[in-house]
Amino acid sequence: MDSCSTLTSTSTRARSIHRWTEEFQAEIYRNQTEAISEIEQIAGMSPWTLFDFRAPLRQNEYQRWYNRKGVVDQHGRKKQAFHVLREFYESEEL
């Protein structure tokens, strides 16, 4: 599978993890960082949302009034995805 396909598909491991969990989010970031490392034209990246935040329309069993796409939760705790990104940023040559 080429790098572009990797960016748009979900790995077998991610598919085995329950959607919308912290583990699932970390696996998505892990797949993305591996893929972009192989693409010479990409000079950098940033997470879409840094912190989880209150979102009154997010009323379901997973979100419970929060947008939970951040890499840091609403209490300031770093999620698994935060550590995946930190390792990626520390390993890349500047």
Buried (B, 14 or more C-beta within 10 A) or exposed (E): EEBEEBBEEBBEEBEEBEEEEBBBBBBBBBBBBBBBEEEEEEEEBEBEEEBBEEEEEBEEEEBEEBBBBBBBBBEEEEBBBBEBBEEBEEEEEE
